[in-house]
């Protein structure tokens, strides 16, 4: 079994020279492209394929925070190469980003699954009991539905209560 080699490096990437030569509306996009090119070059990605460079979601949001016209002049990043993929994130994660990560982590927790007994391990008598219980529950539910329908039908034929009159509508009703 081949072990995946993990390479981790920190870089300060200058961005101003890249985005100063493009229109205002393309500046942050150009900064992101420059980061990907820089990382592909320095982390020795095969064929300098920028599609193998992945930016952290929170890092990307931080770049776009000031809008598309005003990206940061330089960024300090940590790049981790795991196999062919290079992941780029903050060197020092800001406090507000730590808070957001914790908040999103709590929101997206997957519920733990309860371990259920396999029906194969049950004896034939236990399986018969389970089937009988399910049939009883179904018959009770059907009986409740019939009772409810009978009550609703009986309620239809009783005299209807008088309509409540609203004071603002008195003049219209004659």
Backbone torsions as a table, in degrees:
resi	resn	phi	psi	omega
1	UNK	NA	123.9	-179.0
2	UNK	-83.4	131.5	178.7
3	UNK	-81.2	139.6	177.8
4	UNK	-78.8	128.2	-177.2
5	UNK	-85.8	125.5	179.9
6	UNK	-106.7	121.7	179.6
7	UNK	-113.6	127.4	-177.3
8	UNK	-127.9	127.6	-179.5
9	UNK	-139.9	156.1	176.6
10	UNK	-113.8	139.5	-180.0
11	UNK	-136.3	149.9	166.2
12	UNK	-108.3	114.7	-173.6
13	UNK	-102.0	118.1	176.3
14	UNK	-77.7	129.2	-176.6
15	UNK	-113.7	-20.8	-171.1
16	UNK	-59.4	-42.7	-178.1
17	UNK	-62.1	-30.1	-178.6
18	UNK	-76.4	-47.5	-172.8
19	UNK	-88.6	-9.5	-179.4
20	UNK	-72.9	-21.1	-176.9
21	UNK	-95.6	8.9	179.5
22	UNK	-117.9	163.1	178.2
23	UNK	-60.1	155.9	-177.3
24	UNK	-53.5	-41.1	-174.2
25	UNK	-73.2	-9.0	179.8
26	UNK	-107.9	2.5	-168.2
27	UNK	-63.4	-49.9	-177.3
28	UNK	-68.4	-36.4	176.0
29	UNK	-61.7	-41.5	178.2
30	UNK	-65.7	-37.5	178.5
31	UNK	-62.1	-41.9	179.3
32	UNK	-65.4	-42.9	177.7
33	UNK	-62.1	-38.5	179.2
34	UNK	-65.5	-41.7	177.6
35	UNK	-60.0	-45.9	-179.1
36	UNK	-63.4	-42.2	177.8
37	UNK	-62.9	-44.9	-179.2
38	UNK	-59.5	-47.9	-178.4
39	UNK	-66.4	-40.4	179.2
40	UNK	-61.7	-37.5	-179.7
41	UNK	-72.0	-49.0	-172.2
42	UNK	-80.6	-24.0	177.9
43	UNK	-95.7	6.6	175.2
44	UNK	56.1	54.0	176.1
45	UNK	-75.4	138.0	-177.9
46	UNK	-60.7	131.9	-178.9
47	UNK	58.5	16.7	-178.1
48	UNK	47.8	45.6	-178.2
49	UNK	-78.6	108.0	-177.0
50	UNK	-71.1	-14.2	178.1
51	UNK	-72.1	-14.5	177.6
52	UNK	-90.5	-0.8	177.0
53	UNK	-100.1	119.8	-176.6
54	UNK	-114.6	126.3	177.1
55	UNK	-88.9	142.3	174.8
56	UNK	-64.4	142.8	-177.7
57	UNK	-59.0	-45.1	-177.6
58	UNK	-69.2	-34.7	176.2
59	UNK	-65.3	-44.6	178.3
60	UNK	-61.1	-44.0	178.6
61	UNK	-62.5	-35.6	179.2
62	UNK	-67.7	-36.9	177.0
63	UNK	-65.3	-40.0	-177.8
64	UNK	-83.8	-4.6	-172.7
65	UNK	-57.4	-41.1	-177.8
66	UNK	-87.5	7.3	176.4
67	UNK	99.2	178.0	-176.6
68	UNK	-80.3	-15.4	-177.7
69	UNK	-90.4	-21.8	-171.7
70	UNK	-128.2	68.3	177.0
71	UNK	-74.3	165.5	177.6
72	UNK	-68.0	153.5	-178.8
73	UNK	-75.5	-31.2	176.3
74	UNK	-153.8	155.0	180.0
75	UNK	-134.7	148.1	176.6
76	UNK	-107.2	119.6	-173.5
77	UNK	-127.6	160.3	172.5
78	UNK	-116.7	124.9	-179.5
79	UNK	-112.4	130.3	178.1
80	UNK	-119.3	123.6	178.4
81	UNK	-102.6	116.2	178.2
82	UNK	-119.0	101.0	-175.8
83	UNK	72.0	-119.9	179.5
84	UNK	-95.1	-21.3	-174.6
85	UNK	-87.7	136.2	176.0
86	UNK	-114.3	124.1	179.6
87	UNK	-105.2	131.7	-177.0
88	UNK	-113.8	132.1	179.4
89	UNK	-149.2	-178.4	179.9
90	UNK	-66.0	149.6	169.2
91	UNK	-76.7	-52.4	176.6
92	UNK	-116.8	109.9	-177.8
93	UNK	-70.7	124.8	178.0
94	UNK	-61.9	155.3	-176.8
95	UNK	-60.4	-42.2	-178.1
96	UNK	-65.9	-28.9	177.1
97	UNK	-74.5	-37.2	176.0
98	UNK	-60.7	-42.3	178.7
99	UNK	-61.8	-45.4	179.8
100	UNK	-62.7	-41.2	179.1
101	UNK	-62.1	-42.4	179.4
102	UNK	-64.6	-42.4	-179.6
103	UNK	-63.1	-46.5	179.6
104	UNK	-68.5	-32.5	176.9
105	UNK	-63.6	-38.6	178.3
106	UNK	-70.3	-36.0	-177.5
107	UNK	-70.6	-32.1	-172.5
108	UNK	-107.6	31.4	178.0
109	UNK	-77.5	130.8	179.3
110	UNK	-81.6	132.8	179.9
111	UNK	-66.1	143.1	-179.9
112	UNK	-75.7	138.2	-179.5
113	UNK	-86.7	135.0	177.0
114	UNK	-78.1	141.3	179.0
115	UNK	-78.9	121.8	-179.1
116	UNK	-101.8	149.0	177.2
117	UNK	-71.4	139.4	177.8
118	UNK	-76.8	139.3	-179.0
119	UNK	-69.8	-19.0	179.2
120	UNK	-67.8	-31.1	-177.1
121	UNK	-80.6	-8.7	179.7
122	UNK	-78.1	148.4	176.1
123	UNK	-78.3	162.6	-179.2
124	UNK	-59.8	-34.9	179.4
125	UNK	-66.0	-41.6	179.9
126	UNK	-65.7	-38.1	178.6
127	UNK	-65.1	-40.1	177.8
128	UNK	-63.0	-41.6	177.9
129	UNK	-60.9	-42.3	179.7
130	UNK	-62.3	-43.7	-179.9
131	UNK	-63.1	-42.7	178.8
132	UNK	-62.6	-42.4	179.1
133	UNK	-62.3	-42.0	178.8
134	UNK	-63.7	-40.2	178.8
135	UNK	-65.1	-40.6	178.4
136	UNK	-62.7	-45.2	179.4
137	UNK	-60.4	-40.7	-179.9
138	UNK	-65.8	-42.3	-179.4
139	UNK	-67.8	-38.2	177.1
140	UNK	-63.4	-42.9	179.1
141	UNK	-62.9	-42.2	178.5
142	UNK	-63.2	-40.1	178.8
143	UNK	-64.1	-41.3	178.7
144	UNK	-63.1	-40.0	179.2
145	UNK	-65.0	-42.8	178.6
146	UNK	-61.7	-43.9	178.7
147	UNK	-60.8	-43.2	-179.2
148	UNK	-63.0	-43.4	179.0
149	UNK	-64.3	-39.1	179.2
150	UNK	-64.5	-42.8	178.7
151	UNK	-63.6	-40.9	179.9
152	UNK	-65.0	-38.8	179.8
153	UNK	-68.1	-40.7	179.0
154	UNK	-66.6	-35.1	179.9
155	UNK	-68.4	-25.9	-179.4
156	UNK	-69.1	-31.9	-172.7
157	UNK	-92.3	-1.1	176.3
158	UNK	-82.5	164.1	-178.7
159	UNK	-67.3	142.0	-176.4
160	UNK	-83.4	142.9	178.3
161	UNK	-68.0	153.7	-179.9
162	UNK	-67.2	148.2	179.4
163	UNK	-73.5	138.0	176.4
164	UNK	-74.2	131.8	-178.6
165	UNK	-94.2	133.9	177.9
166	UNK	-92.8	136.2	-176.6
167	UNK	-59.7	-35.2	-177.9
168	UNK	-73.8	-14.2	-178.0
169	UNK	-101.5	1.6	-175.9
170	UNK	-60.0	-39.3	-176.1
171	UNK	-68.6	-31.3	-177.5
172	UNK	-77.8	-27.6	-177.7
173	UNK	-93.6	116.4	179.9
174	UNK	-128.6	NA	NA
